[in-house]
Amino acid sequence: MEQKKARVAVLVSSGGTNLQAILDAQKSGVIKSGEVKLVISNKADAYALTRAETAGVKTAVILKKDYGSQADFEEAIARTLEENGIDLIVLAGFMAILSGAFTARFEHKIINVHPSLIPSFCGEGFYGLRVHRAALEKGVKVTGATVHYVNEIPDGGEIIAQKAVAVEEGDTPETLQRRVMEQAEWIILPESVELLCAGIVARKE
């Protein structure tokens, strides 16, 4: 009998490198308790959609401008997730802040990966290269990535996993971003997805 798998949705806005890391981890067997069943983008031209289609994963584009308000935009996302029976929601470079009402609706079902060791360089305004620029400006010797639950506070949810990465002499925000992705994000995000999916499957049995 085939093992039951948790149904995962990944929310994206751009290139989808973290989505690719999850899809690759599914193939390699790192993720065996869950499967990406849906990719939702809030940008119609996100390359992550191409990655999803290549992997045979269902996609949906939900644009805020098509809805009258944040609440209506979030309702469209929530409805799509619920219609697809999603158990776990992964934010992978999703550049839209979600309201407290949305995160409460999916409490302990939404995770995010942040490119620093929370509580350093996190919260509102800290995303993408800004995080790495801030780390270099501060002169830290160690940075990394954090997988955490998502609640109403940006980067404020309970921590699931962290991995440290050394800052090297001559690093630029771009080189540091790449190293944090390769040495931390792409490792702990798939591992966290497997950990949580295994728990979901066990609770369903």
N, C-alpha and C positions, 0 to 999 in steps of 0.2 A: 504493500500500500504506500502510495506517495505521501511524503510528509506534508502536513498542512503548513502553509507559509503565511506569514503576516503580509498584508498588502500595504505597500509603501508608495507615497506620493512625494515627488521632489518639486519644490517651487524654485524657479530660476528667473533671472533677468538678463543674463549675458552669455558668456562663453561656455559655461557648464563644465569646467574642469573637475569640480567636486562631484558633479553628477557622473562624469566619466569614471572617476575613482570608484564610485559606488557600483556602477555597471560592471566595471572590470573585476571588482571584488566578488560580485555575484558569479561571474564566469569562473574565477579562480577557486571559488569555494570558501572564501573568507566569510561571505554572507551566504548562509545556507537556510536560515530560518525565515527569511523575508524575500520579497521580490518587488522590484519597482513596477508598478502597474499604471502609473499616471505621472506625467510631467506637466506642470502648469507654469506658463510664463506670463508676466505682465508686460512683456515687450514682444511685439510680433516678429521682430528680426533677430531674436536671440539665437545664437548659434547652438545653444543647448537644445533647442527644438530639433535641429538636424541630428544631433547626437542621439536623441531619444528615438527619432524615426528610424535611424540606422539600426538601432538595437531592437526595433519592433515594439516600442513602448507607445501607448496611447498618449496623445498630447492635447492640451487645451490652451488657448490664448484668451486671457481675460484682461481687458484694458480698462484702466480706471476711467478714461475719458468717455467710455461707452455707458457709464453709470452716473447717476446724478450725485451720488455722495460716496464717502468712504464706506458707510454702512452698507449701501447697495452693492458696492464693489466687493466687499468682504462676504456679503451674503451669497454672491455669485460663486466665489471661491469655495465657501463652505458647502453650498449645495452640490457643487461638482465633486468635492471630496466625499460627501455622504452618499451621493448616487453611485460612486465607485467603490463603496465599502472600505474606505481607507482606514488602516489601523495606526499608521505612523506617518507623520509629515516632517520632511526634512527641508529646511531652508538652505539652499546652496547658492549663495550670491543673489538672494532675493532682495532687491532694492526697494522694498516698500515696507514701511512700518505698519505693523498690525495692531489693532486696538486691543484694549483690555477685554472688551466684550468677545472678540474673536478668540483670543488666547484662552480665555476662561471656558469657552465652548469646547475647546480641544485641550483641556488641561492635561499636562503630562503626556501629550501626544505630539507635540511640536518640538523639534530640536534644531539647533543652529551650530555652525562651526564659526568661531571667531579667531582671527589671525593674531592673537596675543595670549599671554597667560593672564586671564582675568583674575584679579581686578585691575591689572595694569592696562592702560590704553584701550579702554572700552567705554561703552555708553554712547549717547547721542553724538553724531558727527564723526565717530571713529569707525571708518569702514575703508576697505580697499587699501590703496597705497598710503592713505593718511595715517593708518595705524603704524605702518613700518617707518614712515617719516618721523612720527612722534617718538618711536622707540630709539631711532638713531640720534635724534636731537637730544634726547635725554642721556644718551651714552650708555644704555644698558648693555651688559655683556651677554645676557641670555634672554631670549624671547621664546615664542612658541605658538601653540594653538590650543584652543579650548572648545570642547563640545559641551553645550549646555541646553537645558530645557528653556523654552521661550515662554516668558510671561509678559505682563504689560510694561515692564521696565526694559529698555534696550540693554541687551547683554546682562540682564539682571537675574535670570533663572538659575536654578540649582545646577552645579557643575557635574557632568557625567564623566568626562575624561580630559586629561591635559598631557601635553608632551612638549618638552623643552627643546629649543634649537639654539645653537651658539651663534652669536653675532660675530662676523669676521671683519678684520681690518679691511678698510676700503669698500665695505658694503654700501650699496645704494638702496633706496627703497625698493627698486625693481629686483635687484639680486636677492635681497632679504625676503621679499615676497615669494620669490620662486623657491628658495630653500625652505621656508616655512611650509609651503604647500607640499613639497616633495617629502620632507622629513617629518612632518607632523600632520597636517590636515588630511592628506590622502591616506594616512595610516589610521588615525584615531576616528575619523568620521565613519568609514566602513565598519571598523571594530565596534563602534557604539551602536550603529544600525543593527548589527548582528546581535549584540547583547540585548537590546530592547526588543527586537523581533522574537528572540528566543523566549523572553519573558512573556510576550503577548501570546505566543503559541501555547506555552505551558498553562497560562491562565484560561485559555479557551478549551483545553482538553478536558 
